[in-house]
């Protein structure tokens, strides 16, 4: 499990990105680089990090499910993800 501070920081960044998304798109379309530079750093989309919804793990993230590989395997084994079955041949 990731530190709560890291998860909270990421939540804060997502909120700030959503808040400034429209303004950032407008400045980008106009080509105002100075205006873009004046926006808060955490409003930049490149500062966002994909994290597991359950554990907050930043690595081995599966976009399609929003889970890390470990959480995905646990959920899939329990049958909690529809359409996913363990392979056997």
N, C-alpha and C positions, 0 to 999 in steps of 0.2 A: 504494500500500500504506500502510495506517495505521501509525502508530508502534507499536512493540511494547508500549510502556508503556500505551497506550490500550487495546489488545486485552487485556493482562493485567489492567488495572483492571476491564474489563467482565466478564472471567471470574471475578474475585474477587467482583464484585457479584452475579453469577448464583448463585454458590455460597452467598453469605450470604443471598440471597433464599430459596433452597431450604431453608436451615437454619432460618430464622425464619418460614417460611410458615405452619406449623401454629399457632405461638404467636400470630402476628399475626391469624390468622383467629379464634382464640379470644377475644383481647382486643377485636377489632372486634365480635364478636357480643354480648359482654357490655356493650360501650359504654364501656370503660375507656380514655379518651383520654390520661390521664396515663401509663398503662402503655405505650400505643402510642408516646408521645413519648420514653419511656426506651429504646426499641429503637434499635439502630444505624441511622444514616441510610441506609447502603448496603443495608439489608435491605428497603427500600421498593421496591415494584414500579415506581413511577414513575421511579426512577433507572436502570432498565435501558434499554439502547439496542440496537435491532436492528442487527446488523452482519453484513456478508458473511462467510460461513464461510471463503472462500479468501483474501480480501484484507483484511478487517477494515474495509472502507469503510462509513461510517455513513449516507451519503446514497444515494438511489435504490435502496433495498433492496426486493426483491420477496419478500414473505412466503411465497408458495406454494413458492418454490424455495430460499429462504435465501441468495440471492445478490444482489449488486449488479447493476445493469443491464449493466455492462461485462463482468463475469465470466459473466453469463447469456448475453450475445451470443457470447462466445468459445466457451463450451460448446455452445451451440445450433448454431453454425456448424460445429463439429467433429462434431456428431451425438451428443454425449455425454449429452444429455437426452432420454429416451424420449418420443415423441409430439410433439416440437416440430420443426417444419420452417419454413424461411424462406418467407414469403409471396411468391407471384409471380402476377401476373394480367395 
